[in-house]
Amino acid sequence: MDEFSVKIDSETDNEIDFDKVDLTNKDKIDSDKAHNSLPITEIEVSPNEKYLVTYSQEDRSIVGWEITNGQLKPESRVDDVDV
């Protein structure tokens, strides 16, 4: 399997053009099926340690999780990611 990484620059304010991605509302994400029950390929923690991001290569999705309140709950999901 090929490896890839993403360098995160905490000094830069990155923006995503949400018109170009399929973003799912957090109320519609089932935390047990965040990646359609497919395996998670990559996990990263934000520099401020408040968020966790999971990536599934099999369903080509990224899910953002808030981890500061003690219980993991998906906050947002992006589908059809080309990596």
Contact map, one row per residue, 1 for C-alpha under 8 A:
11100000000000000000000000000000000000000000000000000000000000000000000000000000000
11110000000000000000000000000000000000000000000000000000000000000000000000000000000
11111000000000000000000000000000000000000000000000000000000000000000000000000000000
01111100000000000000000000000000000000000000000000000000000000000000000000000000000
00111110000000000000000000000000000000000000000000000000000000000000000000000000000
00011111000000000000000000000000000000000000000000000000000000000000000000000000000
00001111100000000000000000000000000000000000000000000000000000000000000000000000000
00000111110000000000000000000000000000000000000000000000000000000000000000000000000
00000011111100000000000000000000000000000000000000000000000000000000000000000000000
00000001111110000000000000000000000000000000001000000000000000000000000000000000000
00000000111110000000000000000000000000000000000000000000000000000000000000000000000
00000000111111000000000000000000000000000000000000000000000000000000000000000000000
00000000011111100000000000000000000000000000000000000000000000000000000000000000000
00000000000111110000000000000000000000000000000000000000000000000000000000000000000
00000000000011111000000000000000000000000000000000000000000000000000000000000000000
00000000000001111100000000000000000000000000000000000000000000000000000000000000000
00000000000000111111100000000000000000000000000000000000000000000000000000000000000
00000000000000011111111000000000000000000000000000000000000000000000000000000000000
00000000000000001111110000000000000000000000000000000000000000000000000000000000000
00000000000000001111110000000000000000000000000000000000000000000000000000000000000
00000000000000001111111000000000000000000000000000000000000000000000000000000111100
00000000000000000111111100000000000000000000000000000000000000000000000000001111000
00000000000000000100111110000000000000000000000000000000000000000000000000011110000
00000000000000000000011111011000000000000000000000000000000000000000000000011100000
00000000000000000000001111111000000000000000000000000000000000000000000000111000000
00000000000000000000000111111000000000000000000000000000000000000000000001111000000
00000000000000000000000011111000000000000000000000000000000000000000000000000000000
00000000000000000000000111111100000000000000000000000000000000000000000000000000000
00000000000000000000000111111110110000000000000000000000000000000000000001011000000
00000000000000000000000000011111110000000000000000000000000000000000000001000000000
00000000000000000000000000001111110000000000000000000000000000000000000111000000000
00000000000000000000000000000111110010000000000000000000000000000000000000000000000
00000000000000000000000000001111111111000000000000000000000000000000000000000000000
00000000000000000000000000001111111110000000000000000000000000100000000001000000000
00000000000000000000000000000000111111110000000000000001001011100000000000000000000
00000000000000000000000000000000111111000000000000000000001000000000000000000000000
00000000000000000000000000000001111111100000000000000000000000000000000000000000000
00000000000000000000000000000000101111110000000000000001011000000000000000000000000
00000000000000000000000000000000001011111000000000000001010000000000000000000000000
00000000000000000000000000000000001001111110000000000111100000000000000000000000000
00000000000000000000000000000000000000111110000000000111100000000000000000000000000
00000000000000000000000000000000000000011111000000000111000000000000000000000000000
00000000000000000000000000000000000000011111100000011110000000000000000000000000000
00000000000000000000000000000000000000000111110000011100000000000000000000000000000
00000000000000000000000000000000000000000011111011111000000000000000000000000000000
00000000000000000000000000000000000000000001111111111000000000000000000000000000000
00000000010000000000000000000000000000000000111111000000000000000000000000000000000
00000000000000000000000000000000000000000000011111100000000000000000000000000000000
00000000000000000000000000000000000000000000111111110000000000000011000000000000000
00000000000000000000000000000000000000000000111111110000000000000111000000000000000
00000000000000000000000000000000000000000000110111111000000000011111000000000000000
00000000000000000000000000000000000000000011110011111100000000011110000000000000000
00000000000000000000000000000000000000000011110000111110000001111000000000000000000
00000000000000000000000000000000000000011111000000011111000001110000000000000000000
00000000000000000000000000000000000000011110000000001111100111100000000000000000000
00000000000000000000000000000000001001111100000000000111111111000000000000000000000
00000000000000000000000000000000000000011000000000000011111110000000000000000000000
00000000000000000000000000000000000001100000000000000001111100000000000000000000000
00000000000000000000000000000000001101000000000000000001111110000000000000000011000
00000000000000000000000000000000000000000000000000000011111111000000000000000011110
00000000000000000000000000000000001000000000000000000011101111100000000000001111100
00000000000000000000000000000000001000000000000000001111000111110000000000001110100
00000000000000000000000000000000011000000000000000001110000011111000000001111100000
00000000000000000000000000000000000000000000000000111100000001111100000001111000000
00000000000000000000000000000000000000000000000000111000000000111110000111110000000
00000000000000000000000000000000000000000000000001110000000000011111100111100000000
00000000000000000000000000000000000000000000000011110000000000001111111110000000000
00000000000000000000000000000000000000000000000011100000000000000111111000000000000
00000000000000000000000000000000000000000000000000000000000000000111111100000000000
00000000000000000000000000000000000000000000000000000000000000000011111100000000000
00000000000000000000000000000000000000000000000000000000000000000011111110000000000
00000000000000000000000000000010000000000000000000000000000000001110111111000000000
00000000000000000000000000000010000000000000000000000000000000001110001111100000000
00000000000000000000000001001110010000000000000000000000000000111100000111111000000
00000000000000000000000011000000000000000000000000000000000000111100000011111000000
00000000000000000000001111001000000000000000000000000000000000111000000001111100000
00000000000000000000011111001000000000000000000000000000000011110000000001111110000
00000000000000000000111100000000000000000000000000000000000011100000000000011111100
00000000000000000000111000000000000000000000000000000000001111000000000000001111100
00000000000000000000110000000000000000000000000000000000001110000000000000000111110
00000000000000000000100000000000000000000000000000000000000111000000000000000111111
00000000000000000000000000000000000000000000000000000000000100000000000000000001111
00000000000000000000000000000000000000000000000000000000000000000000000000000000111
